[in-house]
Amino acid sequence: MLEWNTRFAFLVLISSALSATPAFAYVGPGAGLTAIGTMVAVILAILLAVIGFVWYPLKRMMRQKRTERTSTESPRDDSRGSQ
């Protein structure tokens, strides 16, 4: 069950969204391309930040497991070369 504050916030959000009127404003081509470019840059920055926070710890963990695996393996027997 939703709390009273959450219900009130939801009601205010819905009522303000339904009572919005069109702005009848002109957005020129320069401002439109700037807005589109800014939105693309923000989305890519957020996406790369998420990838960075996920990928680099995984990469470090994989490298650590690889070094542990190679250090626990027994050294190879190179007796064939020495006579």
C-alpha positions in Angstrom: 0.0 0.0 0.0 1.3 3.4 -0.9 1.9 6.0 1.8 0.0 9.2 1.9 3.0 11.3 0.7 3.6 9.1 -2.3 -0.1 9.2 -3.2 -0.2 13.0 -3.0 3.0 13.3 -5.1 1.5 11.0 -7.7 -1.7 12.9 -7.8 0.1 16.3 -8.2 2.2 14.8 -11.0 -0.7 13.4 -12.9 -2.8 16.6 -12.5 0.0 18.8 -13.6 0.7 16.6 -16.6 -3.0 16.6 -17.6 -3.4 20.4 -17.2 -0.3 21.3 -19.3 -1.0 23.6 -22.3 1.0 23.7 -25.6 3.7 26.4 -25.7 3.4 27.4 -29.4 7.1 28.3 -29.5 9.4 28.2 -32.5 12.6 26.2 -32.1 15.1 27.1 -34.8 17.3 24.5 -36.5 20.4 25.6 -34.6 18.7 25.3 -31.2 17.1 22.0 -32.2 20.4 20.5 -33.3 22.1 21.8 -30.1 19.4 20.2 -28.0 19.7 16.9 -29.8 23.5 16.9 -29.6 23.3 17.7 -25.9 20.9 14.9 -25.2 23.0 12.4 -27.2 26.2 13.5 -25.3 24.5 13.2 -21.9 23.1 9.7 -22.7 26.5 8.5 -24.0 28.2 9.9 -20.9 25.9 8.1 -18.6 26.2 4.9 -20.6 30.0 5.0 -20.6 30.0 5.8 -16.8 27.9 2.7 -16.1 30.1 0.6 -18.4 33.2 1.9 -16.7 31.9 1.1 -13.2 30.9 -2.4 -14.3 33.7 -3.3 -16.7 36.9 -2.3 -14.9 36.1 -4.2 -11.6 35.2 -7.2 -13.7 38.5 -6.9 -15.7 40.5 -6.6 -12.5 38.8 -9.6 -11.0 39.4 -11.7 -14.1 43.1 -10.7 -14.1 43.4 -11.6 -10.4 41.9 -15.0 -11.0 44.2 -15.6 -13.9 47.3 -14.7 -11.9 46.1 -16.9 -9.0 45.6 -19.8 -11.4 49.0 -19.5 -13.0 50.7 -19.2 -9.6 49.1 -22.3 -8.2 50.0 -24.5 -11.2 53.1 -26.6 -10.8 56.1 -25.5 -12.9 56.6 -27.4 -16.1 59.2 -30.2 -16.1 62.0 -29.1 -18.4 64.1 -32.2 -17.9 64.0 -33.0 -21.6 66.3 -30.1 -22.4 68.9 -30.7 -19.8 71.1 -33.9 -20.3 
